[in-house]
């Protein structure tokens, strides 16, 4: 890009050939050739410069680098890029970062696998199918909190391309971030992305300390309850899947605790089993028996 912008790309491709040393344009060509060659050498790491700095022309450097490092249509590279695109996940990152990573992979695939179709209609059909597939990949890698907007995109008619899909999802993601950054919210709706499950950041309930003191005096204008505002009222915006799952887990935890307490009370109310050792008799024999005990203070011959 830099070489083309300076109108010097012909020195790399050979379109501007080397003139005779007696030609009046030779000095200009030599200066421009040295300039382009310097751009190439300076863009390399110090460990590679020595391999190409002695080559006479910029074209010679360009051809040597292409033969040495350019892998062209190496199908292993195409396979790796394709797998990477299908395995890409948002994982709690900003939506723009996730989308940029996917776009970088797709642009590299387009560069390595250009379309060779000559018919304009077939080329347009192939392009549309490729765009649809990339929309599916983009939506599949989003976090679970964006499932609803994914369904909205899938129902759009006509089906959008990946740029329109990203814009639609980005607006919804921004709306969720804005709602979750409300400074004073009810404890039951205080959401933070600190918990991860299977590598995916998920919202969880978290106490926000002293800031809850001010929420107790606030009243929701929709449901009339105290402790939250209309914008975060679940009765208005609906209970999300993670919220219902959190409530179910809390309910199951309470049931288990009640079961353990009831079992402990039942065991405590049952009579204890103790070991009684009779006093030695005259024939130096002793007997041992296992009996139920009532009160622990029944004599000194009980062993606990």
Secondary structure, DSSP 8 states (H G I E B T S, - for coil): -HHHHTT-THHHHTSS----TTSTTHHHHHHHHHHHHHHHHHTS-HHHHHHHTT-SSHHHHHHHHHHHH--TT-HHHHHHHHHHHHH---TTS-HHHHHHHHHHHHHHHHHHS-----SHHHHHHHHHHHHHHHHHHHHHTS-GGGHHHHHHHHT-SS---HHHHHHHHHHHHHHHHHHHT-SS--GGG-EEEEEEETTEEEEEE---GGGHHHHTT-B-TTT--BSS-GGG-HHHH---HHHHHHHHHHHHHHHHHHHHHHHHHHHHHS-EEEEEE----TTS---EEEEEES-S-S-TTEE-
